[in-house]
Amino acid sequence: MSMVAEEPGFIQIFSDGSVKRPERETSPASEDSSSTGYKSKDVIIDSTKPISGRIFVPDTPASSSLLPVLVYFHGGGFCIGTATWLGYHTFLGDFAVAAQSIVLSVDYRLAPEHRLPTAYDDCYCSLEWLSKQVSSEPWLQRADLSRVFLSGDSAGGNIAHNIAIRAIQKGCDEVKIKGVLPIHPYFGSEERIDKEKASESAKDVGLTDLLWKLSLPEGSNRDYFGCNFEKAELSREEWDRFPAVVVYVAGLDFFKERGVMYAGFLEKRGAEVKLVEAEGEQHVYHMFHPKSEATRLLQKQMSEFIHSF
């Protein structure tokens, strides 16, 4: 068995089709909220695929009113990542407390074993599951499905955008998506932008090239709708129904320029959009440093957006 593709420390692909992904510290779910202010629980969204998720609920009195719901999609170039990584667990648990919200973090199937649009299919399935479970899952009894928000970082930010589009096209009435909060979203196109042409970006370009090669459908290029947001096929009436968006970018992030372009694209389509930059921060800093001041600020900004509805 030989190696056919590799990004050291990130992913290895072997000739038999097997994949080796990085080992990162994970966290188990816990119903003990005494030290954190939140409890967490793992759930099965679809056992046949499989798709799973982790629910975070703030430790608040049972008599409290209904809480908004954040559906979160992890990053990793569609090829790595899991809701159980310690960084995601800590960030989303703390967010549930800071925003007094219920969080559903989704574990979708990964490429290259499951190329796009599998991630979109799986993540849309999580919305359908949410609408069916809210009446029977005890941890969702206080979920307000009239105030649902989609978020995610990197590839997860890409997913949040594409799930918002799919919800509009399918007429997802049971779940009301009020807003989209992509964090350092991961997009591309056949045409290289300035940052992708710069010599100092060679390492980032190489990794991005590999991840798109592994995740795009066979025979597709980077003008596939899931990569190039300008290729979305929505009518004028559908764009008018696109939810409010806050695009979060990081000042030192290789993907910042794409994020700024994405916000500008939505604005031209008539969407209500705001761009927020974390100056001096790197890509997905909130996952690597979930207790940092910058992460606390991000949680506060996201909470303020959610509670403006």
NUZAMI-387023 format. One record per residue (C-alpha): residue number from 1; residue in three letters; x, y, z. Coordinates in Angstrom, 3 decimals. Example, Ala and Ser with C-alpha at 12.3 -4.5 7.8 and 13.67 -1.06 7.14 Angstrom:
// NUZAMI-387023
+---------+------+----------+----------+----------+
| tordren | domi |        u |        v |        w |
+---------+------+----------+----------+----------+
|       1 |  ALA |   12.300 |   -4.500 |    7.800 |
|       2 |  SER |   13.670 |   -1.060 |    7.140 |
+---------+------+----------+----------+----------+
// end
This chain:
// NUZAMI-387023
+---------+------+----------+----------+----------+
| tordren | domi |        u |        v |        w |
+---------+------+----------+----------+----------+
|       1 |  MET |    0.000 |    0.000 |    0.000 |
|       2 |  SER |    1.424 |    3.360 |   -1.042 |
|       3 |  MET |    0.581 |    6.953 |   -0.221 |
|       4 |  VAL |   -1.070 |    8.828 |   -3.103 |
|       5 |  ALA |   -1.606 |   12.243 |   -1.490 |
|       6 |  GLU |   -0.401 |   13.945 |    1.662 |
|       7 |  GLU |   -0.388 |   17.199 |    3.554 |
|       8 |  PRO |    1.929 |   16.592 |    6.526 |
|       9 |  GLY |    0.126 |   16.896 |    9.839 |
|      10 |  PHE |   -3.216 |   17.275 |    8.083 |
|      11 |  ILE |   -4.230 |   14.294 |    5.963 |
|      12 |  GLN |   -2.774 |   11.229 |    4.212 |
|      13 |  ILE |   -4.489 |    9.306 |    1.399 |
|      14 |  PHE |   -3.391 |    5.739 |    0.563 |
|      15 |  SER |   -3.715 |    3.652 |   -2.588 |
|      16 |  ASP |   -6.326 |    1.359 |   -1.026 |
|      17 |  GLY |   -8.590 |    4.344 |   -0.424 |
|      18 |  SER |   -7.923 |    4.554 |    3.307 |
|      19 |  VAL |   -7.393 |    7.924 |    4.945 |
|      20 |  LYS |   -5.311 |    8.933 |    7.950 |
|      21 |  ARG |   -6.431 |   12.095 |    9.707 |
|      22 |  PRO |   -4.731 |   14.041 |   12.487 |
|      23 |  GLU |   -5.292 |   13.052 |   16.086 |
|      24 |  ARG |   -6.421 |   16.018 |   18.138 |
|      25 |  GLU |   -7.564 |   16.190 |   21.736 |
|      26 |  THR |  -11.260 |   15.438 |   22.058 |
|      27 |  SER |  -13.802 |   15.946 |   24.807 |
|      28 |  PRO |  -16.591 |   13.618 |   25.874 |
|      29 |  ALA |  -20.097 |   14.974 |   26.299 |
|      30 |  SER |  -21.077 |   15.605 |   29.899 |
|      31 |  GLU |  -24.357 |   16.195 |   31.705 |
|      32 |  ASP |  -22.447 |   17.700 |   34.663 |
|      33 |  SER |  -22.783 |   21.472 |   34.335 |
|      34 |  SER |  -21.416 |   22.383 |   37.764 |
|      35 |  SER |  -18.056 |   23.696 |   36.549 |
|      36 |  THR |  -18.944 |   24.931 |   33.065 |
|      37 |  GLY |  -22.472 |   26.307 |   33.213 |
|      38 |  TYR |  -23.619 |   24.019 |   30.388 |
|      39 |  LYS |  -24.315 |   20.370 |   29.765 |
|      40 |  SER |  -23.739 |   18.407 |   26.539 |
|      41 |  LYS |  -25.128 |   15.276 |   24.984 |
|      42 |  ASP |  -24.319 |   13.241 |   21.862 |
|      43 |  VAL |  -27.204 |   12.337 |   19.555 |
|      44 |  ILE |  -27.694 |   10.211 |   16.439 |
|      45 |  ILE |  -29.161 |   12.230 |   13.565 |
|      46 |  ASP |  -29.147 |    9.420 |   10.988 |
|      47 |  SER |  -27.672 |    6.023 |   11.888 |
|      48 |  THR |  -27.746 |    4.769 |    8.295 |
|      49 |  LYS |  -25.204 |    7.252 |    6.945 |
|      50 |  PRO |  -24.079 |    7.856 |    9.786 |
|      51 |  ILE |  -24.623 |   11.451 |   10.954 |
|      52 |  SER |  -24.323 |   12.430 |   14.596 |
|      53 |  GLY |  -24.320 |   15.616 |   16.609 |
|      54 |  ARG |  -23.675 |   17.143 |   20.008 |
|      55 |  ILE |  -26.227 |   19.289 |   21.835 |
|      56 |  PHE |  -25.183 |   22.014 |   24.282 |
|      57 |  VAL |  -27.720 |   23.467 |   26.698 |
|      58 |  PRO |  -27.027 |   26.277 |   29.191 |
|      59 |  ASP |  -27.708 |   25.570 |   32.858 |
|      60 |  THR |  -30.703 |   27.862 |   33.348 |
|      61 |  PRO |  -33.969 |   27.439 |   35.274 |
|      62 |  ALA |  -36.449 |   25.069 |   33.656 |
|      63 |  SER |  -39.154 |   27.728 |   33.795 |
|      64 |  SER |  -37.219 |   30.060 |   31.506 |
|      65 |  SER |  -38.589 |   31.040 |   28.110 |
|      66 |  LEU |  -37.718 |   29.359 |   24.831 |
|      67 |  LEU |  -34.130 |   29.677 |   23.662 |
|      68 |  PRO |  -32.756 |   30.415 |   20.170 |
|      69 |  VAL |  -30.939 |   27.572 |   18.419 |
|      70 |  LEU |  -27.500 |   27.722 |   16.776 |
|      71 |  VAL |  -26.754 |   24.894 |   14.336 |
|      72 |  TYR |  -22.967 |   24.698 |   13.946 |
|      73 |  PHE |  -20.857 |   22.984 |   11.284 |
|      74 |  HIS |  -17.172 |   22.352 |   12.024 |
|      75 |  GLY |  -14.343 |   23.208 |    9.646 |
|      76 |  GLY |  -11.542 |   21.146 |    8.146 |
|      77 |  GLY |  -11.700 |   21.622 |    4.387 |
|      78 |  PHE |  -14.544 |   19.059 |    4.208 |
|      79 |  CYS |  -11.862 |   16.415 |    4.863 |
|      80 |  ILE |  -11.118 |   16.466 |    8.599 |
|      81 |  GLY |  -12.702 |   17.626 |   11.844 |
|      82 |  THR |  -15.308 |   16.510 |   14.330 |
|      83 |  ALA |  -17.705 |   18.040 |   16.823 |
|      84 |  THR |  -15.836 |   16.183 |   19.572 |
|      85 |  TRP |  -12.575 |   18.144 |   19.167 |
|      86 |  LEU |  -11.862 |   19.875 |   22.469 |
|      87 |  GLY |  -11.641 |   23.325 |   20.853 |
|      88 |  TYR |  -15.115 |   23.076 |   19.336 |
|      89 |  HIS |  -16.598 |   21.545 |   22.474 |
|      90 |  THR |  -15.255 |   24.334 |   24.671 |
|      91 |  PHE |  -16.114 |   27.152 |   22.254 |
|      92 |  LEU |  -19.690 |   26.001 |   21.669 |
|      93 |  GLY |  -20.382 |   25.096 |   25.284 |
|      94 |  ASP |  -19.207 |   28.510 |   26.433 |
|      95 |  PHE |  -21.221 |   30.107 |   23.622 |
|      96 |  ALA |  -24.390 |   28.350 |   24.787 |
|      97 |  VAL |  -23.896 |   30.039 |   28.166 |
|      98 |  ALA |  -22.855 |   33.451 |   26.817 |
|      99 |  ALA |  -25.733 |   33.586 |   24.329 |
|     100 |  GLN |  -28.269 |   31.648 |   26.414 |
|     101 |  SER |  -28.864 |   29.470 |   23.378 |
|     102 |  ILE |  -29.169 |   25.807 |   22.515 |
|     103 |  VAL |  -26.405 |   24.603 |   20.185 |
|     104 |  LEU |  -26.496 |   21.610 |   17.836 |
|     105 |  SER |  -23.000 |   20.814 |   16.528 |
|     106 |  VAL |  -23.159 |   18.476 |   13.525 |
|     107 |  ASP |  -20.770 |   15.674 |   12.557 |
|     108 |  TYR |  -21.210 |   15.225 |    8.806 |
|     109 |  ARG |  -19.475 |   12.677 |    6.576 |
|     110 |  LEU |  -16.050 |   13.671 |    5.262 |
|     111 |  ALA |  -14.283 |   13.684 |    1.900 |
|     112 |  PRO |  -12.607 |   12.064 |    0.045 |
|     113 |  GLU |  -14.702 |    9.039 |    1.033 |
|     114 |  HIS |  -17.807 |   11.212 |    0.750 |
|     115 |  ARG |  -17.329 |   14.053 |   -1.703 |
|     116 |  LEU |  -19.572 |   17.084 |   -1.995 |
|     117 |  PRO |  -22.518 |   17.499 |   -1.955 |
|     118 |  THR |  -22.592 |   14.844 |    0.824 |
|     119 |  ALA |  -21.691 |   17.395 |    3.521 |
|     120 |  TYR |  -24.571 |   19.618 |    2.381 |
|     121 |  ASP |  -26.977 |   16.659 |    2.313 |
|     122 |  ASP |  -25.960 |   15.575 |    5.816 |
|     123 |  CYS |  -26.131 |   19.050 |    7.299 |
|     124 |  TYR |  -29.529 |   19.789 |    5.778 |
|     125 |  CYS |  -30.647 |   16.462 |    7.237 |
|     126 |  SER |  -29.753 |   17.874 |   10.665 |
|     127 |  LEU |  -32.375 |   20.626 |   10.203 |
|     128 |  GLU |  -35.006 |   18.040 |    9.312 |
|     129 |  TRP |  -34.004 |   15.997 |   12.355 |
|     130 |  LEU |  -34.234 |   19.085 |   14.550 |
|     131 |  SER |  -37.775 |   19.820 |   13.415 |
|     132 |  LYS |  -38.881 |   16.259 |   14.202 |
|     133 |  GLN |  -37.084 |   15.879 |   17.539 |
|     134 |  VAL |  -38.060 |   19.156 |   19.170 |
|     135 |  SER |  -41.247 |   17.614 |   20.568 |
|     136 |  SER |  -39.675 |   14.349 |   21.812 |
|     137 |  GLU |  -36.031 |   15.065 |   22.723 |
|     138 |  PRO |  -35.990 |   16.376 |   26.329 |
|     139 |  TRP |  -32.919 |   18.528 |   25.667 |
|     140 |  LEU |  -34.760 |   20.356 |   22.890 |
|     141 |  GLN |  -37.972 |   21.101 |   24.786 |
|     142 |  ARG |  -36.981 |   24.758 |   25.116 |
|     143 |  ALA |  -35.727 |   25.128 |   21.529 |
|     144 |  ASP |  -37.356 |   27.994 |   19.658 |
|     145 |  LEU |  -37.492 |   26.809 |   16.039 |
|     146 |  SER |  -38.708 |   30.237 |   14.970 |
|     147 |  ARG |  -35.222 |   31.541 |   15.864 |
|     148 |  VAL |  -32.678 |   29.212 |   14.272 |
|     149 |  PHE |  -29.233 |   30.385 |   13.185 |
|     150 |  LEU |  -26.644 |   28.643 |   11.003 |
|     151 |  SER |  -22.945 |   28.986 |   11.754 |
|     152 |  GLY |  -19.638 |   27.246 |   11.198 |
|     153 |  ASP |  -16.003 |   27.973 |   10.571 |
|     154 |  SER |  -13.939 |   27.567 |    7.400 |
|     155 |  ALA |  -15.628 |   24.748 |    5.442 |
|     156 |  GLY |  -18.394 |   24.940 |    8.042 |
|     157 |  GLY |  -18.988 |   28.572 |    7.087 |
|     158 |  ASN |  -19.295 |   27.427 |    3.480 |
|     159 |  ILE |  -21.803 |   24.791 |    4.614 |
|     160 |  ALA |  -23.859 |   27.349 |    6.563 |
|     161 |  HIS |  -24.207 |   29.455 |    3.392 |
|     162 |  ASN |  -25.197 |   26.501 |    1.236 |
|     163 |  ILE |  -27.663 |   25.131 |    3.794 |
|     164 |  ALA |  -29.350 |   28.548 |    3.927 |
|     165 |  ILE |  -29.761 |   28.376 |    0.154 |
|     166 |  ARG |  -31.125 |   24.844 |    0.276 |
|     167 |  ALA |  -33.611 |   25.786 |    3.004 |
|     168 |  ILE |  -34.904 |   28.621 |    0.805 |
|     169 |  GLN |  -35.201 |   26.372 |   -2.240 |
|     170 |  LYS |  -36.891 |   23.529 |   -0.344 |
|     171 |  GLY |  -39.213 |   25.776 |    1.649 |
|     172 |  CYS |  -38.107 |   24.573 |    5.089 |
|     173 |  ASP |  -41.133 |   25.859 |    7.030 |
|     174 |  GLU |  -40.697 |   23.926 |   10.283 |
|     175 |  VAL |  -37.353 |   25.621 |   11.007 |
|     176 |  LYS |  -37.175 |   29.406 |   10.616 |
|     177 |  ILE |  -33.613 |   30.436 |    9.764 |
|     178 |  LYS |  -33.211 |   33.977 |   11.033 |
|     179 |  GLY |  -29.516 |   34.459 |   10.351 |
|     180 |  VAL |  -26.247 |   33.011 |    9.090 |
|     181 |  LEU |  -22.943 |   33.535 |   10.924 |
|     182 |  PRO |  -20.057 |   32.152 |    8.816 |
|     183 |  ILE |  -16.674 |   32.342 |   10.578 |
|     184 |  HIS |  -13.657 |   32.622 |    8.234 |
|     185 |  PRO |  -15.624 |   30.987 |    5.392 |
|     186 |  TYR |  -13.832 |   28.741 |    2.922 |
|     187 |  PHE |  -14.668 |   29.423 |   -0.726 |
|     188 |  GLY |  -12.809 |   29.421 |   -4.044 |
|     189 |  SER |  -13.049 |   29.730 |   -7.810 |
|     190 |  GLU |  -11.173 |   28.709 |  -10.928 |
|     191 |  GLU |   -9.813 |   32.250 |  -11.116 |
|     192 |  ARG |   -7.060 |   32.904 |   -8.578 |
|     193 |  ILE |   -7.342 |   36.046 |   -6.480 |
|     194 |  ASP |   -4.336 |   38.168 |   -5.511 |
|     195 |  LYS |   -3.679 |   36.403 |   -2.199 |
|     196 |  GLU |   -3.609 |   33.049 |   -3.972 |
|     197 |  LYS |   -1.029 |   34.312 |   -6.461 |
|     198 |  ALA |    1.383 |   35.673 |   -3.871 |
|     199 |  SER |    4.635 |   33.754 |   -3.391 |
|     200 |  GLU |    4.350 |   33.882 |    0.412 |
|     201 |  SER |    1.042 |   32.022 |    0.157 |
|     202 |  ALA |    2.520 |   28.940 |   -1.506 |
|     203 |  LYS |    1.989 |   26.628 |    1.479 |
|     204 |  ASP |   -1.615 |   27.727 |    1.997 |
|     205 |  VAL |   -2.308 |   27.451 |   -1.745 |
|     206 |  GLY |   -0.879 |   23.928 |   -1.814 |
|     207 |  LEU |   -3.070 |   22.780 |    1.062 |
|     208 |  THR |   -6.159 |   24.449 |   -0.418 |
|     209 |  ASP |   -5.521 |   22.882 |   -3.826 |
|     210 |  LEU |   -5.301 |   19.426 |   -2.243 |
|     211 |  LEU |   -8.439 |   19.833 |   -0.138 |
|     212 |  TRP |  -10.572 |   21.032 |   -3.047 |
|     213 |  LYS |   -9.185 |   18.189 |   -5.173 |
|     214 |  LEU |  -10.246 |   15.705 |   -2.500 |
|     215 |  SER |  -13.663 |   17.176 |   -1.752 |
|     216 |  LEU |  -15.142 |   18.386 |   -5.053 |
|     217 |  PRO |  -17.310 |   15.952 |   -7.039 |
|     218 |  GLU |  -15.432 |   13.915 |   -9.645 |
|     219 |  GLY |  -15.242 |   15.921 |  -12.864 |
|     220 |  SER |  -15.990 |   19.270 |  -11.180 |
|     221 |  ASN |  -13.715 |   22.261 |  -10.897 |
|     222 |  ARG |  -13.661 |   25.201 |   -8.507 |
|     223 |  ASP |  -16.542 |   26.886 |  -10.255 |
|     224 |  TYR |  -18.760 |   24.202 |   -8.707 |
|     225 |  PHE |  -21.548 |   25.987 |   -6.829 |
|     226 |  GLY |  -20.319 |   24.660 |   -3.493 |
|     227 |  CYS |  -16.921 |   26.254 |   -3.988 |
|     228 |  ASN |  -17.705 |   29.417 |   -5.947 |
|     229 |  PHE |  -20.556 |   31.280 |   -4.223 |
|     230 |  GLU |  -21.194 |   33.311 |   -7.386 |
|     231 |  LYS |  -22.512 |   30.160 |   -9.093 |
|     232 |  ALA |  -25.535 |   29.804 |   -6.818 |
|     233 |  GLU |  -28.708 |   29.601 |   -8.903 |
|     234 |  LEU |  -31.265 |   31.648 |   -6.996 |
|     235 |  SER |  -34.045 |   33.761 |   -8.402 |
|     236 |  ARG |  -34.530 |   37.389 |   -7.427 |
|     237 |  GLU |  -37.417 |   36.340 |   -5.201 |
|     238 |  GLU |  -35.247 |   33.715 |   -3.485 |
|     239 |  TRP |  -32.433 |   36.193 |   -2.841 |
|     240 |  ASP |  -35.019 |   38.465 |   -1.238 |
|     241 |  ARG |  -35.658 |   35.692 |    1.291 |
|     242 |  PHE |  -31.991 |   35.140 |    2.154 |
|     243 |  PRO |  -31.531 |   35.562 |    5.930 |
|     244 |  ALA |  -29.434 |   38.277 |    7.569 |
|     245 |  VAL |  -25.706 |   37.500 |    7.590 |
|     246 |  VAL |  -22.688 |   38.443 |    9.668 |
|     247 |  VAL |  -19.411 |   37.394 |    8.031 |
|     248 |  TYR |  -16.514 |   37.060 |   10.464 |
|     249 |  VAL |  -12.994 |   37.355 |    9.055 |
|     250 |  ALA |   -9.560 |   37.338 |   10.715 |
|     251 |  GLY |   -6.873 |   39.881 |    9.861 |
|     252 |  LEU |   -4.053 |   37.334 |    9.402 |
|     253 |  ASP |   -6.167 |   34.673 |    7.693 |
|     254 |  PHE |   -5.261 |   33.430 |    4.215 |
|     255 |  PHE |   -9.012 |   33.213 |    3.505 |
|     256 |  LYS |   -9.828 |   36.768 |    4.614 |
|     257 |  GLU |  -10.003 |   38.126 |    1.041 |
|     258 |  ARG |  -12.526 |   35.454 |    0.031 |
|     259 |  GLY |  -14.615 |   36.286 |    3.092 |
|     260 |  VAL |  -14.667 |   39.986 |    2.195 |
|     261 |  MET |  -15.641 |   39.089 |   -1.373 |
|     262 |  TYR |  -18.437 |   36.872 |   -0.073 |
|     263 |  ALA |  -19.885 |   39.689 |    2.032 |
|     264 |  GLY |  -19.742 |   42.037 |   -0.960 |
|     265 |  PHE |  -21.453 |   39.466 |   -3.161 |
|     266 |  LEU |  -24.339 |   39.067 |   -0.720 |
|     267 |  GLU |  -24.714 |   42.822 |   -0.399 |
|     268 |  LYS |  -25.042 |   43.153 |   -4.177 |
|     269 |  ARG |  -27.774 |   40.505 |   -4.094 |
|     270 |  GLY |  -29.721 |   42.630 |   -1.607 |
|     271 |  ALA |  -29.004 |   40.570 |    1.493 |
|     272 |  GLU |  -28.668 |   42.227 |    4.876 |
|     273 |  VAL |  -24.981 |   41.643 |    5.613 |
|     274 |  LYS |  -22.346 |   42.871 |    8.036 |
|     275 |  LEU |  -18.582 |   42.226 |    7.931 |
|     276 |  VAL |  -16.689 |   41.897 |   11.228 |
|     277 |  GLU |  -12.879 |   41.586 |   11.355 |
|     278 |  ALA |  -10.765 |   40.263 |   14.204 |
|     279 |  GLU |   -7.550 |   42.174 |   13.638 |
|     280 |  GLY |   -4.298 |   40.345 |   14.290 |
|     281 |  GLU |   -5.960 |   36.925 |   14.518 |
|     282 |  GLN |   -5.332 |   33.733 |   12.551 |
|     283 |  HIS |   -7.687 |   31.318 |   10.799 |
|     284 |  VAL |  -10.154 |   29.628 |   13.222 |
|     285 |  TYR |   -8.408 |   31.095 |   16.271 |
|     286 |  HIS |  -11.546 |   30.430 |   18.324 |
|     287 |  MET |  -11.082 |   26.682 |   17.898 |
|     288 |  PHE |   -7.375 |   26.709 |   18.753 |
|     289 |  HIS |   -7.768 |   29.234 |   21.590 |
|     290 |  PRO |  -11.351 |   28.885 |   22.871 |
|     291 |  LYS |  -10.629 |   30.737 |   26.128 |
|     292 |  SER |   -8.852 |   33.744 |   24.589 |
|     293 |  GLU |  -10.086 |   37.318 |   24.837 |
|     294 |  ALA |  -10.543 |   37.393 |   21.057 |
|     295 |  THR |  -12.786 |   34.325 |   21.304 |
|     296 |  ARG |  -14.789 |   35.896 |   24.126 |
|     297 |  LEU |  -15.342 |   38.935 |   21.921 |
|     298 |  LEU |  -16.461 |   36.732 |   19.019 |
|     299 |  GLN |  -18.971 |   34.980 |   21.276 |
|     300 |  LYS |  -20.284 |   38.340 |   22.460 |
|     301 |  GLN |  -20.652 |   39.611 |   18.882 |
|     302 |  MET |  -22.467 |   36.453 |   17.807 |
|     303 |  SER |  -24.745 |   36.599 |   20.842 |
|     304 |  GLU |  -25.682 |   40.225 |   20.153 |
|     305 |  PHE |  -26.572 |   39.347 |   16.556 |
|     306 |  ILE |  -28.735 |   36.401 |   17.598 |
|     307 |  HIS |  -30.586 |   38.366 |   20.245 |
|     308 |  SER |  -31.327 |   41.207 |   17.841 |
|     309 |  PHE |  -34.157 |   39.026 |   16.485 |
+---------+------+----------+----------+----------+
// end
